[in-house]
Structures are given as structure tokens and as C-alpha cells.
Amino acid sequence: MTVKQSTSFTDEAFSYAQNLVESGEFGSGSAAASAALIHLREQRAREAAFMEAAIHP
């Protein structure tokens, strides 16, 4: 599912996303932003699992 959403970026973040698109790594700035959010979600899930394992070994 895709949701169309208008989002504002800092100049630095926008420039980085543009570079990723221009290098061919992503097809669009939206794809780069989506990938970054998914990566952040996965990273936080790993960190939460690590903390849970540390608290309840």
C-alpha cells in the first residue's frame, strides 16, 4: 500500500536523498525516505529486543 504524503526535509536531508537518487541507489526521494524509516524501525526493534534480553536473560 502506498500513501501520498507531503513531507518537509532539511536542506541536508534533501540533498542527501537527491544524491542517492542521482547515484541510482533509489528511484525517488520518497523511496529513499521510506527505506530510511524502515531501517530505523528495524534498528529500534533490534535494540528493544537486546534490552529485553538484557533485562530478562
PyMOL Python script that loads the backbone (N, CA, C, O; Angstrom):
from pymol import cmd

cmd.read_pdbstr("""\
ATOM      1  N   MET A   1       0.834  -1.170   0.000  1.00  0.00           N
ATOM      2  CA  MET A   1       0.000   0.000   0.000  1.00  0.00           C
ATOM      3  C   MET A   1       0.884   1.240   0.000  1.00  0.00           C
ATOM      4  O   MET A   1       1.918   1.261   0.667  1.00  0.00           O
ATOM      5  N   THR A   2       0.502   2.239  -0.715  1.00  0.00           N
ATOM      6  CA  THR A   2       1.237   3.492  -0.775  1.00  0.00           C
ATOM      7  C   THR A   2       0.321   4.631  -0.350  1.00  0.00           C
ATOM      8  O   THR A   2      -0.828   4.710  -0.784  1.00  0.00           O
ATOM      9  N   VAL A   3       0.835   5.508   0.499  1.00  0.00           N
ATOM     10  CA  VAL A   3       0.098   6.681   0.954  1.00  0.00           C
ATOM     11  C   VAL A   3       0.822   7.906   0.433  1.00  0.00           C
ATOM     12  O   VAL A   3       2.033   8.032   0.613  1.00  0.00           O
ATOM     13  N   LYS A   4       0.114   8.791  -0.195  1.00  0.00           N
ATOM     14  CA  LYS A   4       0.717  10.029  -0.696  1.00  0.00           C
ATOM     15  C   LYS A   4       0.695  11.046   0.437  1.00  0.00           C
ATOM     16  O   LYS A   4      -0.363  11.346   0.990  1.00  0.00           O
ATOM     17  N   GLN A   5       1.870  11.578   0.782  1.00  0.00           N
ATOM     18  CA  GLN A   5       2.009  12.480   1.916  1.00  0.00           C
ATOM     19  C   GLN A   5       3.038  13.549   1.579  1.00  0.00           C
ATOM     20  O   GLN A   5       4.112  13.238   1.063  1.00  0.00           O
ATOM     21  N   SER A   6       2.728  14.771   1.858  1.00  0.00           N
ATOM     22  CA  SER A   6       3.683  15.855   1.673  1.00  0.00           C
ATOM     23  C   SER A   6       4.540  15.949   2.933  1.00  0.00           C
ATOM     24  O   SER A   6       4.014  16.015   4.044  1.00  0.00           O
ATOM     25  N   THR A   7       5.853  15.955   2.757  1.00  0.00           N
ATOM     26  CA  THR A   7       6.776  15.993   3.884  1.00  0.00           C
ATOM     27  C   THR A   7       7.862  17.025   3.623  1.00  0.00           C
ATOM     28  O   THR A   7       8.331  17.168   2.494  1.00  0.00           O
ATOM     29  N   SER A   8       8.256  17.735   4.657  1.00  0.00           N
ATOM     30  CA  SER A   8       9.339  18.711   4.545  1.00  0.00           C
ATOM     31  C   SER A   8      10.635  18.099   5.057  1.00  0.00           C
ATOM     32  O   SER A   8      10.632  17.335   6.022  1.00  0.00           O
ATOM     33  N   PHE A   9      11.740  18.441   4.407  1.00  0.00           N
ATOM     34  CA  PHE A   9      13.055  17.944   4.787  1.00  0.00           C
ATOM     35  C   PHE A   9      13.999  19.112   5.015  1.00  0.00           C
ATOM     36  O   PHE A   9      13.816  20.187   4.444  1.00  0.00           O
ATOM     37  N   THR A  10      15.003  18.902   5.844  1.00  0.00           N
ATOM     38  CA  THR A  10      16.066  19.891   5.957  1.00  0.00           C
ATOM     39  C   THR A  10      16.822  19.920   4.633  1.00  0.00           C
ATOM     40  O   THR A  10      16.737  18.978   3.845  1.00  0.00           O
ATOM     41  N   ASP A  11      17.549  20.985   4.394  1.00  0.00           N
ATOM     42  CA  ASP A  11      18.350  21.068   3.168  1.00  0.00           C
ATOM     43  C   ASP A  11      19.334  19.901   3.096  1.00  0.00           C
ATOM     44  O   ASP A  11      19.537  19.316   2.031  1.00  0.00           O
ATOM     45  N   GLU A  12      19.938  19.570   4.225  1.00  0.00           N
ATOM     46  CA  GLU A  12      20.925  18.486   4.261  1.00  0.00           C
ATOM     47  C   GLU A  12      20.288  17.142   3.902  1.00  0.00           C
ATOM     48  O   GLU A  12      20.840  16.387   3.102  1.00  0.00           O
ATOM     49  N   ALA A  13      19.129  16.843   4.490  1.00  0.00           N
ATOM     50  CA  ALA A  13      18.463  15.578   4.218  1.00  0.00           C
ATOM     51  C   ALA A  13      17.997  15.510   2.765  1.00  0.00           C
ATOM     52  O   ALA A  13      18.112  14.467   2.121  1.00  0.00           O
ATOM     53  N   PHE A  14      17.478  16.610   2.256  1.00  0.00           N
ATOM     54  CA  PHE A  14      17.007  16.638   0.869  1.00  0.00           C
ATOM     55  C   PHE A  14      18.163  16.438  -0.104  1.00  0.00           C
ATOM     56  O   PHE A  14      18.043  15.698  -1.081  1.00  0.00           O
ATOM     57  N   SER A  15      19.280  17.101   0.171  1.00  0.00           N
ATOM     58  CA  SER A  15      20.452  16.971  -0.687  1.00  0.00           C
ATOM     59  C   SER A  15      20.960  15.533  -0.688  1.00  0.00           C
ATOM     60  O   SER A  15      21.332  15.006  -1.737  1.00  0.00           O
ATOM     61  N   TYR A  16      20.976  14.902   0.475  1.00  0.00           N
ATOM     62  CA  TYR A  16      21.434  13.516   0.571  1.00  0.00           C
ATOM     63  C   TYR A  16      20.498  12.595  -0.205  1.00  0.00           C
ATOM     64  O   TYR A  16      20.956  11.715  -0.935  1.00  0.00           O
ATOM     65  N   ALA A  17      19.207  12.791  -0.054  1.00  0.00           N
ATOM     66  CA  ALA A  17      18.242  11.970  -0.790  1.00  0.00           C
ATOM     67  C   ALA A  17      18.414  12.161  -2.291  1.00  0.00           C
ATOM     68  O   ALA A  17      18.364  11.193  -3.049  1.00  0.00           O
ATOM     69  N   GLN A  18      18.614  13.396  -2.722  1.00  0.00           N
ATOM     70  CA  GLN A  18      18.839  13.655  -4.149  1.00  0.00           C
ATOM     71  C   GLN A  18      20.077  12.924  -4.641  1.00  0.00           C
ATOM     72  O   GLN A  18      20.066  12.353  -5.732  1.00  0.00           O
ATOM     73  N   ASN A  19      21.144  12.935  -3.850  1.00  0.00           N
ATOM     74  CA  ASN A  19      22.371  12.236  -4.235  1.00  0.00           C
ATOM     75  C   ASN A  19      22.131  10.731  -4.362  1.00  0.00           C
ATOM     76  O   ASN A  19      22.662  10.091  -5.269  1.00  0.00           O
ATOM     77  N   LEU A  20      21.337  10.173  -3.460  1.00  0.00           N
ATOM     78  CA  LEU A  20      21.025   8.744  -3.532  1.00  0.00           C
ATOM     79  C   LEU A  20      20.247   8.414  -4.800  1.00  0.00           C
ATOM     80  O   LEU A  20      20.468   7.375  -5.421  1.00  0.00           O
ATOM     81  N   VAL A  21      19.340   9.301  -5.178  1.00  0.00           N
ATOM     82  CA  VAL A  21      18.551   9.099  -6.404  1.00  0.00           C
ATOM     83  C   VAL A  21      19.452   9.255  -7.625  1.00  0.00           C
ATOM     84  O   VAL A  21      19.409   8.429  -8.536  1.00  0.00           O
ATOM     85  N   GLU A  22      20.260  10.301  -7.648  1.00  0.00           N
ATOM     86  CA  GLU A  22      21.134  10.559  -8.794  1.00  0.00           C
ATOM     87  C   GLU A  22      22.166   9.445  -8.985  1.00  0.00           C
ATOM     88  O   GLU A  22      22.578   9.168 -10.111  1.00  0.00           O
ATOM     89  N   SER A  23      22.585   8.806  -7.886  1.00  0.00           N
ATOM     90  CA  SER A  23      23.556   7.714  -7.993  1.00  0.00           C
ATOM     91  C   SER A  23      22.892   6.405  -8.429  1.00  0.00           C
ATOM     92  O   SER A  23      23.567   5.417  -8.717  1.00  0.00           O
ATOM     93  N   GLY A  24      21.560   6.417  -8.472  1.00  0.00           N
ATOM     94  CA  GLY A  24      20.833   5.232  -8.897  1.00  0.00           C
ATOM     95  C   GLY A  24      20.500   4.256  -7.779  1.00  0.00           C
ATOM     96  O   GLY A  24      19.942   3.187  -8.026  1.00  0.00           O
ATOM     97  N   GLU A  25      20.843   4.625  -6.550  1.00  0.00           N
ATOM     98  CA  GLU A  25      20.574   3.727  -5.430  1.00  0.00           C
ATOM     99  C   GLU A  25      19.076   3.618  -5.146  1.00  0.00           C
ATOM    100  O   GLU A  25      18.594   2.563  -4.734  1.00  0.00           O
ATOM    101  N   PHE A  26      18.346   4.704  -5.366  1.00  0.00           N
ATOM    102  CA  PHE A  26      16.902   4.728  -5.180  1.00  0.00           C
ATOM    103  C   PHE A  26      16.257   5.391  -6.380  1.00  0.00           C
ATOM    104  O   PHE A  26      16.863   6.231  -7.045  1.00  0.00           O
ATOM    105  N   GLY A  27      15.020   5.003  -6.649  1.00  0.00           N
ATOM    106  CA  GLY A  27      14.300   5.553  -7.785  1.00  0.00           C
ATOM    107  C   GLY A  27      13.705   6.919  -7.538  1.00  0.00           C
ATOM    108  O   GLY A  27      13.377   7.637  -8.483  1.00  0.00           O
ATOM    109  N   SER A  28      13.562   7.288  -6.262  1.00  0.00           N
ATOM    110  CA  SER A  28      12.975   8.585  -5.929  1.00  0.00           C
ATOM    111  C   SER A  28      13.364   8.963  -4.506  1.00  0.00           C
ATOM    112  O   SER A  28      13.825   8.132  -3.723  1.00  0.00           O
ATOM    113  N   GLY A  29      13.166  10.235  -4.193  1.00  0.00           N
ATOM    114  CA  GLY A  29      13.394  10.690  -2.828  1.00  0.00           C
ATOM    115  C   GLY A  29      12.452  10.003  -1.859  1.00  0.00           C
ATOM    116  O   GLY A  29      12.822   9.710  -0.722  1.00  0.00           O
ATOM    117  N   SER A  30      11.238   9.747  -2.310  1.00  0.00           N
ATOM    118  CA  SER A  30      10.261   9.048  -1.468  1.00  0.00           C
ATOM    119  C   SER A  30      10.740   7.642  -1.138  1.00  0.00           C
ATOM    120  O   SER A  30      10.596   7.184  -0.004  1.00  0.00           O
ATOM    121  N   ALA A  31      11.303   6.962  -2.115  1.00  0.00           N
ATOM    122  CA  ALA A  31      11.812   5.608  -1.885  1.00  0.00           C
ATOM    123  C   ALA A  31      12.973   5.640  -0.890  1.00  0.00           C
ATOM    124  O   ALA A  31      13.079   4.763  -0.032  1.00  0.00           O
ATOM    125  N   ALA A  32      13.839   6.642  -1.003  1.00  0.00           N
ATOM    126  CA  ALA A  32      14.962   6.768  -0.070  1.00  0.00           C
ATOM    127  C   ALA A  32      14.462   7.040   1.343  1.00  0.00           C
ATOM    128  O   ALA A  32      14.961   6.445   2.299  1.00  0.00           O
ATOM    129  N   ALA A  33      13.484   7.932   1.488  1.00  0.00           N
ATOM    130  CA  ALA A  33      12.930   8.251   2.802  1.00  0.00           C
ATOM    131  C   ALA A  33      12.228   7.031   3.397  1.00  0.00           C
ATOM    132  O   ALA A  33      12.374   6.755   4.588  1.00  0.00           O
ATOM    133  N   SER A  34      11.479   6.309   2.591  1.00  0.00           N
ATOM    134  CA  SER A  34      10.795   5.109   3.071  1.00  0.00           C
ATOM    135  C   SER A  34      11.797   4.075   3.562  1.00  0.00           C
ATOM    136  O   SER A  34      11.601   3.461   4.611  1.00  0.00           O
ATOM    137  N   ALA A  35      12.870   3.883   2.803  1.00  0.00           N
ATOM    138  CA  ALA A  35      13.899   2.918   3.196  1.00  0.00           C
ATOM    139  C   ALA A  35      14.547   3.329   4.517  1.00  0.00           C
ATOM    140  O   ALA A  35      14.823   2.486   5.370  1.00  0.00           O
ATOM    141  N   ALA A  36      14.785   4.620   4.677  1.00  0.00           N
ATOM    142  CA  ALA A  36      15.395   5.103   5.918  1.00  0.00           C
ATOM    143  C   ALA A  36      14.477   4.865   7.113  1.00  0.00           C
ATOM    144  O   ALA A  36      14.944   4.478   8.184  1.00  0.00           O
ATOM    145  N   LEU A  37      13.180   5.091   6.939  1.00  0.00           N
ATOM    146  CA  LEU A  37      12.236   4.866   8.031  1.00  0.00           C
ATOM    147  C   LEU A  37      12.114   3.388   8.377  1.00  0.00           C
ATOM    148  O   LEU A  37      12.027   3.031   9.552  1.00  0.00           O
ATOM    149  N   ILE A  38      12.107   2.537   7.375  1.00  0.00           N
ATOM    150  CA  ILE A  38      12.053   1.093   7.619  1.00  0.00           C
ATOM    151  C   ILE A  38      13.310   0.643   8.351  1.00  0.00           C
ATOM    152  O   ILE A  38      13.241  -0.152   9.288  1.00  0.00           O
ATOM    153  N   HIS A  39      14.458   1.154   7.918  1.00  0.00           N
ATOM    154  CA  HIS A  39      15.722   0.821   8.582  1.00  0.00           C
ATOM    155  C   HIS A  39      15.690   1.268  10.047  1.00  0.00           C
ATOM    156  O   HIS A  39      16.125   0.526  10.928  1.00  0.00           O
ATOM    157  N   LEU A  40      15.186   2.461  10.309  1.00  0.00           N
ATOM    158  CA  LEU A  40      15.100   2.968  11.676  1.00  0.00           C
ATOM    159  C   LEU A  40      14.181   2.095  12.517  1.00  0.00           C
ATOM    160  O   LEU A  40      14.501   1.781  13.664  1.00  0.00           O
ATOM    161  N   ARG A  41      13.035   1.699  11.953  1.00  0.00           N
ATOM    162  CA  ARG A  41      12.106   0.833  12.677  1.00  0.00           C
ATOM    163  C   ARG A  41      12.781  -0.495  13.025  1.00  0.00           C
ATOM    164  O   ARG A  41      12.661  -0.969  14.155  1.00  0.00           O
ATOM    165  N   GLU A  42      13.487  -1.097  12.071  1.00  0.00           N
ATOM    166  CA  GLU A  42      14.168  -2.370  12.304  1.00  0.00           C
ATOM    167  C   GLU A  42      15.272  -2.233  13.347  1.00  0.00           C
ATOM    168  O   GLU A  42      15.444  -3.105  14.199  1.00  0.00           O
ATOM    169  N   GLN A  43      16.021  -1.129  13.273  1.00  0.00           N
ATOM    170  CA  GLN A  43      17.087  -0.886  14.239  1.00  0.00           C
ATOM    171  C   GLN A  43      16.515  -0.762  15.651  1.00  0.00           C
ATOM    172  O   GLN A  43      17.062  -1.325  16.599  1.00  0.00           O
ATOM    173  N   ARG A  44      15.418  -0.029  15.784  1.00  0.00           N
ATOM    174  CA  ARG A  44      14.805   0.130  17.105  1.00  0.00           C
ATOM    175  C   ARG A  44      14.249  -1.186  17.626  1.00  0.00           C
ATOM    176  O   ARG A  44      14.306  -1.447  18.827  1.00  0.00           O
ATOM    177  N   ALA A  45      13.720  -2.005  16.752  1.00  0.00           N
ATOM    178  CA  ALA A  45      13.218  -3.322  17.168  1.00  0.00           C
ATOM    179  C   ALA A  45      14.372  -4.185  17.670  1.00  0.00           C
ATOM    180  O   ALA A  45      14.232  -4.880  18.676  1.00  0.00           O
ATOM    181  N   ARG A  46      15.518  -4.147  16.973  1.00  0.00           N
ATOM    182  CA  ARG A  46      16.696  -4.909  17.416  1.00  0.00           C
ATOM    183  C   ARG A  46      17.169  -4.412  18.785  1.00  0.00           C
ATOM    184  O   ARG A  46      17.493  -5.208  19.666  1.00  0.00           O
ATOM    185  N   GLU A  47      17.204  -3.078  18.952  1.00  0.00           N
ATOM    186  CA  GLU A  47      17.635  -2.512  20.227  1.00  0.00           C
ATOM    187  C   GLU A  47      16.681  -2.895  21.356  1.00  0.00           C
ATOM    188  O   GLU A  47      17.118  -3.205  22.464  1.00  0.00           O
ATOM    189  N   ALA A  48      15.378  -2.874  21.074  1.00  0.00           N
ATOM    190  CA  ALA A  48      14.398  -3.244  22.095  1.00  0.00           C
ATOM    191  C   ALA A  48      14.553  -4.716  22.468  1.00  0.00           C
ATOM    192  O   ALA A  48      14.458  -5.069  23.644  1.00  0.00           O
ATOM    193  N   ALA A  49      14.787  -5.571  21.485  1.00  0.00           N
ATOM    194  CA  ALA A  49      14.981  -6.990  21.759  1.00  0.00           C
ATOM    195  C   ALA A  49      16.247  -7.215  22.569  1.00  0.00           C
ATOM    196  O   ALA A  49      16.269  -8.060  23.465  1.00  0.00           O
ATOM    197  N   PHE A  50      17.294  -6.474  22.265  1.00  0.00           N
ATOM    198  CA  PHE A  50      18.542  -6.573  23.029  1.00  0.00           C
ATOM    199  C   PHE A  50      18.318  -6.160  24.471  1.00  0.00           C
ATOM    200  O   PHE A  50      18.774  -6.838  25.392  1.00  0.00           O
ATOM    201  N   MET A  51      17.614  -5.046  24.673  1.00  0.00           N
ATOM    202  CA  MET A  51      17.359  -4.567  26.033  1.00  0.00           C
ATOM    203  C   MET A  51      16.479  -5.555  26.787  1.00  0.00           C
ATOM    204  O   MET A  51      16.714  -5.811  27.968  1.00  0.00           O
ATOM    205  N   GLU A  52      15.481  -6.109  26.131  1.00  0.00           N
ATOM    206  CA  GLU A  52      14.610  -7.094  26.759  1.00  0.00           C
ATOM    207  C   GLU A  52      15.407  -8.327  27.176  1.00  0.00           C
ATOM    208  O   GLU A  52      15.197  -8.868  28.262  1.00  0.00           O
ATOM    209  N   ALA A  53      16.316  -8.766  26.320  1.00  0.00           N
ATOM    210  CA  ALA A  53      17.145  -9.926  26.644  1.00  0.00           C
ATOM    211  C   ALA A  53      18.103  -9.617  27.805  1.00  0.00           C
ATOM    212  O   ALA A  53      18.410 -10.494  28.612  1.00  0.00           O
ATOM    213  N   ALA A  54      18.563  -8.383  27.880  1.00  0.00           N
ATOM    214  CA  ALA A  54      19.472  -8.000  28.954  1.00  0.00           C
ATOM    215  C   ALA A  54      18.735  -7.928  30.295  1.00  0.00           C
ATOM    216  O   ALA A  54      19.298  -8.238  31.345  1.00  0.00           O
ATOM    217  N   ILE A  55      17.473  -7.515  30.238  1.00  0.00           N
ATOM    218  CA  ILE A  55      16.691  -7.380  31.475  1.00  0.00           C
ATOM    219  C   ILE A  55      16.170  -8.737  31.933  1.00  0.00           C
ATOM    220  O   ILE A  55      16.136  -9.029  33.129  1.00  0.00           O
ATOM    221  N   HIS A  56      15.766  -9.563  30.972  1.00  0.00           N
ATOM    222  CA  HIS A  56      15.195 -10.881  31.289  1.00  0.00           C
ATOM    223  C   HIS A  56      15.993 -11.975  30.569  1.00  0.00           C
ATOM    224  O   HIS A  56      15.532 -12.539  29.577  1.00  0.00           O
ATOM    225  N   PRO A  57      17.203 -12.268  31.084  1.00  0.00           N
ATOM    226  CA  PRO A  57      18.047 -13.269  30.405  1.00  0.00           C
ATOM    227  C   PRO A  57      17.469 -14.685  30.435  1.00  0.00           C
ATOM    228  O   PRO A  57      18.078 -15.612  29.902  1.00  0.00           O
TER     229      PRO A  57
END
""", "prot")
cmd.dss("prot")
cmd.show_as("cartoon", "prot")
cmd.util.cbc("prot")
cmd.orient("prot")
